[in-house]
Amino acid sequence: MEYVSPSEVINAQGLRLVLVHHMPSPWGQAVKAMMEYKDLSFTAAAWEGGSGNPELIAWAGNHGAPVVAWNNEAPIHRWDDILFLLERLAPEASLLPEDRAERALVLGLSHEICGQLGLAWNRRLSMFAPIVASGQALEDFVEMARRYGSTPSDVSCADARQIATLNALTARLQAQQDAGSEYFVGNRLTAVDFYWAAFSNLFDLLPPEKCPMPEQARPMFTSMADEVRDAVDPLLIAHRDRIMASHFKLPMEM
Ligand SMILES: N[C@@H](CCC(=O)N[C@@H](CS)C(=O)NCC(=O)O)C(=O)O
């Protein structure tokens, strides 16, 4: 995948994606894999860590990535807005079930993985808190941590909340397997399979040959409380490996 400049993405038509550069940002990697699964062609620009994205921030009205844009529509950045756009553009390769109960489950589980105070949100609170507390973090980093709106009480609950979600995901996969399904919901691939595969890197980082990121950034992803690591059940990892092997480009492009 070749990146074009931010201004090319801003001024283009069609589908565009702004992706975090060099890091396996799970929100962005899930979107990229879903676009590829749906056979949607897109133009991508890189989002640089730190404060190097003034053009993109002014255009998207948001500090982070991914950002997705379609023709003249306003750029979007929330995981659910992006999922519904992809569903609209390629409904034939749907990642949301028609059955309303299954659909609610996919959206609820996806929120628990990607949404505010969900699995990744809590993981990020745990990843960032010691770096901010060390007093050694760059001002940009401290500012980014502040944007996530954590409170001291959320930080103190973050590990327990991750464990609860990991246990719920494991129980779900176990029940599905017992019922003869290899997916999180129903009998076919949905968005939640993509989200778990991408977000699993926050709990069990793929090796460098599959996830070629800067070596010095790996410890931030791999350090976690023992109780959190213990909650990463082999079932979750087997599922991630299956989905990654079938539906993600490896090595990951970022
Ligand atoms: N905007 C997404 C979340 C994406 C997200 O948190 N992205 C991180 C990168 S993994 C980010 O952009 N962080 C940089 C920042 O907020 O400045 C959502 O609300 O669903």
Ligand as a Chemical Component Dictionary entry (heavy atoms), coordinates in Angstrom:
data_LIG
# 
_chem_comp.id                   LIG 
_chem_comp.type                 NON-POLYMER 
_chem_comp.pdbx_formal_charge   0 
_chem_comp.three_letter_code    LIG 
# 
loop_
_chem_comp_atom.comp_id 
_chem_comp_atom.atom_id 
_chem_comp_atom.alt_atom_id 
_chem_comp_atom.type_symbol 
_chem_comp_atom.charge 
_chem_comp_atom.model_Cartn_x 
_chem_comp_atom.model_Cartn_y 
_chem_comp_atom.model_Cartn_z 
_chem_comp_atom.pdbx_ordinal 
LIG N1  N1  N 0 -11.893 7.890  16.734 1  
LIG C1  C1  C 0 -12.053 6.484  17.047 2  
LIG C2  C2  C 0 -10.979 6.065  17.996 3  
LIG C3  C3  C 0 -9.635  6.043  17.284 4  
LIG C4  C4  C 0 -8.446  6.318  18.152 5  
LIG O1  O1  O 0 -8.541  6.391  19.381 6  
LIG N2  N2  N 0 -7.278  6.476  17.528 7  
LIG C5  C5  C 0 -6.035  6.764  18.194 8  
LIG C6  C6  C 0 -4.909  6.001  17.520 9  
LIG S1  S1  S 0 -4.954  4.301  17.836 10 
LIG C7  C7  C 0 -5.673  8.203  17.987 11 
LIG O2  O2  O 0 -5.980  8.745  16.979 12 
LIG N3  N3  N 0 -4.930  8.801  18.905 13 
LIG C8  C8  C 0 -4.332  10.076 18.716 14 
LIG C9  C9  C 0 -5.025  11.275 19.315 15 
LIG O3  O3  O 0 -6.151  11.146 19.826 16 
LIG O4  O4  O 0 -4.402  12.326 19.248 17 
LIG C10 C10 C 0 -13.454 6.242  17.604 18 
LIG O5  O5  O 0 -13.968 7.117  18.322 19 
LIG O6  O6  O 0 -14.054 5.219  17.275 20 
# 
loop_
_chem_comp_bond.comp_id 
_chem_comp_bond.atom_id_1 
_chem_comp_bond.atom_id_2 
_chem_comp_bond.value_order 
_chem_comp_bond.pdbx_ordinal 
LIG N1  C1  SING 1  
LIG C1  C2  SING 2  
LIG C1  C10 SING 3  
LIG C2  C3  SING 4  
LIG C3  C4  SING 5  
LIG C4  O1  DOUB 6  
LIG C4  N2  SING 7  
LIG N2  C5  SING 8  
LIG C5  C6  SING 9  
LIG C5  C7  SING 10 
LIG C6  S1  SING 11 
LIG C7  O2  DOUB 12 
LIG C7  N3  SING 13 
LIG N3  C8  SING 14 
LIG C8  C9  SING 15 
LIG C9  O3  DOUB 16 
LIG C9  O4  SING 17 
LIG C10 O5  DOUB 18 
LIG C10 O6  SING 19 
# 
